[in-house]
């Protein structure tokens, strides 16, 4: 595995690979790798000839009072894990490489960036995500990019950027990877002390409770959210948000009559954590096909 620091180095490596007909897979990350990240790398390895992982703690997606300086960093450990996962190139640039002096461009996705985490953290968060991901797509020119379902809103923002700007990259979304007790894996889980670590399991249990209401036949948002809220309250967690929204547009739903995103964010101990479940509505049978088969 090669560790590259500059854009020209990456572009040269990509040109060489493309010359041999290679398909390029990209996994954008901020490091502090866990099994969730590694699952994306394994998916990229299975679907690509050349796997590029970016390791860049993106300053533009952090607010003034967020954890940019404290965000966990251990490049040597990350590099070893990436190499073991079959990564070919680890792109680990300095901030000045991505944002040189005079950088003045910002990408904003209206609507999708303004709710849930956008409302809580500020729309600048997804502006930073959209801008850095677009830069990475321009640098690496991947055929496919891999993201995790845990960051569901981020995935929707990136997909909209790809669609609206006609970027020639396929987005693959991989399932959330969880600990044995259901806690979604996150780089920020290292902030949890033992008591908070136990308390944090209530996030997934709350989502499970809401999903169970839906699966039992009650599609009302109020019922689903109430069940989830009860679990959080029982664990002493006051969520930053707990919402049910259209899984594609993020518009609020009064009832689940289309695929829906049940999403939660909460501060647990020293960590701000997010999680989600997708509630899927079965497609109605095709009447013509039913009659033909009768």
N, C-alpha and C positions, 0 to 999 in steps of 0.2 A: 504494500500500500504506500502511495506517495502522499505526503502532506505538502500542500501547495498554499502559498500565502498571497499571491498576486493574481489579478485578473488576466494579465498576459500569459502567465504560466498555465492557468486553467484553460484558456482558449487554445493554446498550442496543443495541450494534451487532448482536447476535444477534437481539434482538427485532425490530429493523427489517428484517433479512434474512428472518426467518421470516414477517413480515407480508406479504412479497412471494412467499411460497411457496418460498424457497430451501432447498436441501439443504446441510447443513453438514458439511464434512470437517475433521478435526483431525489434525495431526501433532505429537505431543509430542516435544520434543527438549531437549537440554542445550546446544545451540549448537555452535560450532566446526564449521560445516557442511562436508561433503564430498559427493562424488557419491552416496554412500549416502543421506544425508539428502535430497538433491535429487531422487533417484528417488522417494522417498515423497511429496514435494511435487508432483511431476509426476503421480503416480498420483492424489493427492487432487484436483488440478486437473482431471484427466480425469473424475473421478467425482462432483464436487461443484459447486454453484453458488457457495458461499462457502468459501474455504480459510483456516483458522486454523492458524498454527504457534505453538506455545508455545516460548519460549526461557527456560529456567529451570534453572540448575545446582542441583539439588535437594540441600540439605545433609543431609537425613535418610537418604539412601541411601549416604552415605560413612561409613566407620569412622574411628576416632580417628587411625589411622596411614595413612590413604589420602590421595589427591591432591586434596582439595577446594580448597585454596588455590592449587594449581599448575594445576588443570584449565584448559585453554586457553579464553580468552575474547576475543572481538573482535566486539562487537555491530555496529559499523558495517559490517564485512565481511559478517557474517551477514545483516544487513538487505538489503544490496545483492544478495546471492545469492538470498535469499528473494523479493525483488521481481522479479528476473529469471526466477524459476521460476513466477511468476504467483500468488504468495501475496497474499491480500487483507488479512489482519490478522496482525501479529506481536505476540503477547502476551508482553511481557518484564517481568514483575513483579519487585519487590524481595522478598527472603525474608520480610519482615514482612507483605507482602500475602497470601502463601500461608499463612504460619504466624504469625498474630497472637499477641500476648501472651496466655498462658493456653491456647494450643492443646494439647489433651490426648488426641486421638483417633488411634488406630493401627489399621491393617488388616493382619492376618496371615493368610496362606493356608497352612494346615498342610500338611505333606508336600512340596508343590512348592517351598516357600521354604527347605527345610531341607537340600537336597542340592546337589551341584555348586557353583555360585557361592554358594549359601546356606551350604554347609558351609565353604567357603573364606573367604568374606568376612563370614559371620555372617548369620543370618536377618534381622537388622535391615535389611540391604540391600534385600531384596524387600518388607519391611514399608514402607520408605520409598518404593519404587516403587509399590506397591499403593495407598498412601495418597495420594500426589501425583497419580497418574493418576485415581483416583476423584474427587479434588477438581477436576481439569481437566474431567472428564466432567460434573460438576455445574455448573461455571462456563459451559462452552461448549455443553453439551447437543448434542454432535454426532450426526449420523445415522451417520457412519462415522469410525473412527479408524484410522490407518495406522501400522504398525510394521514393523521390519526383521527378517528371519529370523536375522541374526547374533546378535541377542539372543533366542535361542529360548526360554530359560527364562523370561525376562521376559514373552514373549508368552503362555506357558502360564499364568503367574500372573495376567496381566491378563484372559485369557479366563475363568479360574475366578472372578475377582471379578465380572465381568460376568454370568456364569451364576448365581452364588450370590446376588448382590444384585439380580438381575432388572433390570439396567441396560439401557436401550433404546438400545444402540449396537452397530453391526456392526464387527467387527474384521477388517481386511484386512492380510495379511502379505505383504510384498514380498521378492523374492529378495535374497540377499547380493550386494552390488556389490564387485567385486574389482579390484585393480590388475592390470596386464598380466601380472605374474609370479605372480598368484594370491593375494597377501596381501589379506585382507579389509580393506576400508576402515574406519578407526576414527579418532575424534578423537585418541586416544592415540598414533597412529602418529607424531605430531610429536615424541614423546619419543625416537624411535629415532635413534641416530647411524648413519653409513653402514654400519658393520660389523653392528650389530644389525639394521638394515633388511634386509640380505641374510639374516641368520640367521633372521629372522622368517618368511621364506617357507617354512620347514620345517613350520610349523603346517598349512598347506593341503596341502602335499605328503604329510604324515603321514596326514591324513584321506583323501586320494586313495588312498594305499596300502592303508589299511584297507578303503575302499569297493571297491577292485579285488579284494581277497580275497573279499568278499561276492559281487561280481558274477561271480566265477569259480566260484561254487557252494559256497563254504565259509561256512556261516552261524554257525559257532562263535564266540562272543565272544572266546575266548582267541586264536584265529587272527587275527581282525580287529584286536584291540588290539595283539597282538605285532607285526604288520606296521607299524602306526602308530608304535609305540614305537621300533622299529628306526630309522625315519627321524628321529625326534626325537633319539634318542641319537647318531646320526651327525652331527647338527648341533650337538651339545653342549647340548641343551635337556632339562632335567629338569622335566617338566610338573607343575604344581600339581594338576591332575587330567587324566586321559584315561579316559573312561568310555563305555560303551555302555548306553543306557537306553531304555525304552519312550518313544516320541515323544509320547505324550499324558500318561502318568501319571508319567514319570521313574523308574519302578521299574527296578532293575537287571535286565539280561537275560543269560542264559547262552548264548542263541543268538538269531539274528534270525528269529523266527517271526511277527513283526508289524512295522509301521513302527517304526524305531529311530532314535534320535539318537546319533550318534557325536560327542562333544563334547570339546574340549580347552581348557585355560587354562594359561598359562605366563608367567613373567616373562622377558622378552627385553630385555637392556640395562636401560633405565630404565622400560620400559613393561610393564604387565600386559595381555596380549592374550587374547581368546577367539575361538573359531571352532567351526564345526560342519558336519557333513553329515547329511542325513536319508537313511537307507537304507530304501528302500521295498520292501515285499513285494507282489508281483503278486497280485491277487485270483484265487481259484480260480474256474474256469469254472462256470457254473450248469448242473448236470446236466440239468435239465428243458429248458433252452434248447438244449443240445447235442443231446439226443434229438430235439427238435422239428425241428431243422435237418438231422438226418441223412437 
